Amino acid sequence: MSDIPPYDTDIDFRDEIPFLTTLEQYDDELADDKNYRAGKESKSVENLIPHSYITKSQSKTFKKLKEDPPLNTAIVVMDLSENYSYTIQNEILSYHWNRGGCTIHPVGLYLKKDDEVFISNHCFISDDLQHDTSFVNYAQTEISECLKENHPKINQVHYFTDGCAGQYKNRNSFKNLTNHHKDFEMKAEHSFFAISHGKSICHGLGGTVQRILRTASLQLSDENEIKTSTAVYDFCKVNIEKNDEGESLDDESEDEAMDDEPEEGEEDYATDKEDEEKGK
């Protein structure tokens, strides 16, 4: 016990701690270090500089494409959200630790329509929790069919996603990209966001859907609990999809409202992998 130094009560915890805020300052600091000049420093800076350049250049290009999409080309942004965990107001303790959930995969479309930028928001809901390339290919199939039906002049798709190897950046996804024109009769290219810089409309879509679902689940009665992917899909179709006046769609007005284009060029869809089983 005698080896333990006494607590220093004279330490001033209000001392300012300097830190570097820019890449230039970070580079200058390392350049002054003898070890760095001697080549003993790690390769972190060598990787950081091109990463910074790629991030800024890609961000500028992505913004330009969204604001002015090329003619007959659709800009498609995809990003899997965090799985939605079913929430129940009066849940018991064991259910809290064994909640089920569903996959939410937001997709944002940007394209030129009548010389104006048209934005279309989609959200795929499924009980498939694998988050693999097959799920992404299913989403691509549905998006391609939507483009053919509603925007027949589109003949090329430019995908933007993160570089996650589980679903977007692997040998299977590149094989699908190679066969994209054969499968969907549309040319395609795929760009991957720089690591940790893939913020897009998908984050807002996924967060909004989950917030609305969670809030509603805490207010619903026990008879109307949202505990399956089908229940999530049905709730979203009625309560999130809006018509021109911003009112919730009901069964009688859904087809009529879908035929009318939104006033500001935006439309929201909730798409379920179980649609095929329902005959849609």
N, C-alpha and C positions, 0 to 999 in steps of 0.2 A: 504493500500500500504506500510505502514511502517513496516509490518511484513515480507516483502520479504527480505531475506538476500542479501547483495550486491554480485555481481559476483566476484569470486575469480580469480584475474588475475595472481596469483602466482602459479597456477596449472601447473605442468610439464607433458604435455601429452606424453612425451617420456619415462615415467617410464615403466620399464619392468613388465609385468604381468606374474607371474609364472602359469604354467598349467601342469597337469599330462599327460604323454604320454603312459604309459604302464599300464597293468592291475595290475602288482605287486606294482607299486607306488601308484595306486589308493587304493589297498587293504591295504597297509601299512599306508596310510594317515588315512583311516577310523579306522584302528585298534588302532591308537593312540588317537582317539577321545573318550572322556569319555562317551558320549551319546551312541556311537556305542557299547562300551564294556558293557554298562548297558542294552543293548537290545532295546534301544529306536530308533535306526536307522531303516530306511525303509528296505524292503526286496530286494532292488535293487541289492545289491552285491550278495545276495544268488541266484538271477536269472541270474546275469551277468556271473558268473563263469561257470555254466553248459552250458550256451549259447555259451560261448567262446570255450569250449571243443567240443561241438557238431559241431560248425562251422568248426573248424580246422580238426577234424576227418572226417567229411563228405566231406570236400574239398579234402583231401588226397585220400579218397576212390573214389570220382567222377573222379578225375584226372587219377587214376590208371585204372578205368574201360574204360575211353576214350582211353587211350594209349594201352590197352590190353583187348579188349572186350572178355568175355567168349565165348567159342565155341557154335555156334548155338543160340546166344543171341544177340538181338539188343538193344542198349542203345538209348532211345528216349527222347530228351529234348524238352520241349514245354513251350512257354511263349507268351502270347498275347502282341502285341505291342500297342502303343498308336494309336488310330484311325487316319487314314490318312484323312486330310481335303483337299477337292478338291481346287486346286489353279488355278486362271486365271489371266493372265497378265493384261488385261484391265477390271478388275472387277469393278462394280459400288459399291458405299458405302453400299447399303442395302444388297448386296450379301456377302460382307465381314463379316457381322454379322449374316448371315444365311447360312453359307456354309454347304453343304452336306458332307458326308464322308463314308468311308467303313472300315471294320475290316481287319486287317492284322495279321495273326497268323503264325509266323515262327515255324518250327519244324526241329530239327537237328537229324540225325541218325548216330550212330557209330556201326560198326559191323566188324567181321573178315571175310575176303574174300581172299582165296589163301594165307593164312598166313600173310596177310597185313591188316592194318586198312583201312576200306573203309568208307568214309564220304559222306553222301547224305543230301543235303539241300532242304527243301521244304518250300513253303509259301502259305498259304490258304488266298484267297481274297474273301470277301463276303459283301453284303449290310446288312447282319444281324448284328446289333449293340448290341445285348443282352449280348454277352460274358457269356453265361450260359453253363451248363453241356451238353446240347444237341449239342451245337456247337462243344465242345471238343470231344464228342462221334462221331460226324461226321468225325472229323479229325482223330480220332483213327481208324475208319472204313476204310478211304482212305489209311492211312499208312499201315494198316494190309494187304489190298489188294495189295499194292505196294510191300510189303515184300514177299507175297506169289508168286507174279508174277516174281519178279526179284531175290529173294533170298529164294528159296523154302526150304532150309535146316534150316531156322530160325524157331524155335519152342517155343521161349520165348522172352518176351519183358520186359525191365526194364525202366519204365517211371521216369523222373526227372522233377518236376515242383516246382513252389512256392506254398505256402499254402493258396492261395486266396480262400475264402469260396464261392465266386460267381461261380467259374467254376471248380476248381480242388479238393477242399477239403470239400465235403459235403456228405450228405447221398446218394444222387443220384449217385455221382461219385464212391462211395464205392460199391454201388449196381452194377454199370457197371463193376467195377473191379472184383467183385465176379463172374459175368457172362462172363468174358473176354474169358475164354477158350471155353465156350459154343458158344459164338458169333463168335469168330475169329479162333478157333482151335489153340490157342497159350496160353501158361501160361503167367502170368503177375504179376509183382510187381510194387509198386509205392512208390517212395521216395520223400519227400518234403524238399526243401532247408530250412535252417535256415532263420529266418526273416531278410530281407534286405541283404541276402548273396547269392542270386540266379543268379548272373551274368553268362551268358553262351553265346554260339554262336548265340542264338536267338536274342539277343540285337543287334549284328552286322548285322544280316540278315534283321531285321525289319528296322533298321536305314538306311541301304544301299538302300533298296527298296524305302523307302519314300524320301530319298535324290535324287535318280535318277528320281522318278516321279515328284517331285517338280521342279527340274531343267528343265526337259523336258517341263512341263506345262507352265513355264514362257517363253519358246522359241517357242511354237507351235502357229499356226495361230488360228483365231477364229473358223474356220471350223473344226479343229482337237482337240478341247478342251477335256480334260479328266475330265468328270463330273459324271461318273457312275462307279459302281464296274465292270461292263462288260468291259468298256473302259480301266480301270486300268489293268484288267486281260489280255486283248488283247495286250496292250502296253508291259506288262512284258513278255509275251510269245515271243514277237519278239525282244525286246531290252535287256532283262536280261538273258534269257536262252541262254547258249553258247554251241558251239560244240567243237570238239577237238582242232581246230585251234584258238578258242577264238572269232570267228566271230558270229555276230547275226544270228539266224536261220530265214529263210523265210519259206513260206508255202511249197515250193517244196522240201526243204532239211530237214525239221523238222523230218520226220519219219526216214530217213537215219541216221541223227545225233544222234537220241535218241537210235538207236541200237548199236552205238559205245560207249564204255566206255571211260570216260575222262582220260586223260593221267596221272593225279596225283590222281586218285581215287575219284574225287569229281564230283557231278552233281547237277544241280539246277533245281528245278521244281517250277512252279507257278500253283497252283490248285484252281479252283473256284467252289463254291457250285452250280453254275449254269451250270456246265458241263453236269449234267444229262439232263437238259432241251435242251442242244445242241446235245444230242445223244451220248455223250462220255461215 
